[in-house]
Amino acid sequence: MADAVAERLKAEIANGRFAHADVLPGERELCAMFEVSRTTLRRAIESLAEEGALSRHHGAGTFVRRGAPHIDQPLSRLTSFTEDMRLRGFKASNVVIKRGLFLPTPEETMMLGVSPRDQVFRFERLRLADGAPMALERAVVPAAFIGDGSEVGESLYAALEGRGWRPVRALQRLRATLLAPEEAALLQTPRRSAALEIHRIAYLGDGRCVEYTHSFYRADAYDFVAELSLGDGKGASA
Ligand code: 16G
C-alpha cells in the first residue's frame, strides 16, 4: 500500500503538480488526496526520502527534489558556470551563502600569492541549473582585481572581464569525495552522497593568480570529459 502511494506521489512530482523545491502539503491534506492512513502516507514519504525524491527538513516540512540536469563538462575549456548553463539551454541561478572582503586563510595566501594582510573577496554560492542545485563553490579573488566585489552580479567571470581581469588559464584538481551533512543538505542530495571536489587556480595572461575556488559538484549531475592526445610525438620511441 505504501509503495502504491509512493508511486502516485512520484507521478505527481513528475507531472509538475508539486514543483521542484516546493514544500509538500501537510499530512492531513495528502491523506485525503490519496485516501490513505497517516501511517501509510508516512511510510511512502520515508521511502521517497530514502530514494532522494523528497528531502525532509526538521521543522520546515518535506520538499520535492526533482532530478538535476545531467551535464557533460569538457575539462579543456575555461568557461564560467553561467556561460556553461546558458550554452546548454539551462537557466543559471545562485544562492549566495557568503560574500564580502575578508583576510585570506594561510592556504589562500599561498595559492593566490598575496600577503596575509591583503584582503580577498570571498564569494560562496550554491549554483543551480533550472532551479536544481548542481554545485557548491567557494571562490576567493584578491581585492586588487575585484575591489569590494560590489560589481559582481550573477557571474564572477563577467565581473572580472568587465575590469579587464578575466582569467585565461587555470589549473584544476579533481577528486572523488563524500559530502558532509551540511553540504549534502545545501545540494539537496541524500547524506554522504558522492561528489567531485574541485580546486581551481586561475591565472591572468601575465601569470598572476586571479582566482582560487574550492567546489563540490554533484556526482549524479556531472561527467567531466577530457580529450587525450599523444602529445608532441617527441620521445615516443627509443
Ligand atoms: C566555474 C568554475 C569556477 C568559477 C565559475 C565562474 C569549475 C569547476 N569552476 O563554475 O572556478 O569561479 O565558473 O562562474 O569549473 P560565473 O562566472 O558564472 O560566476
Boltz pocket constraint, residues with backbone or C-beta under 6 A from the ligand:
constraints:
  - pocket:
      binder: B
      contacts: [[A, 79], [A, 80], [A, 81], [A, 82], [A, 83], [A, 137], [A, 139], [A, 154], [A, 155], [A, 156], [A, 157], [A, 158], [A, 198], [A, 200], [A, 211], [A, 213], [A, 215]]
      max_distance: 6.0
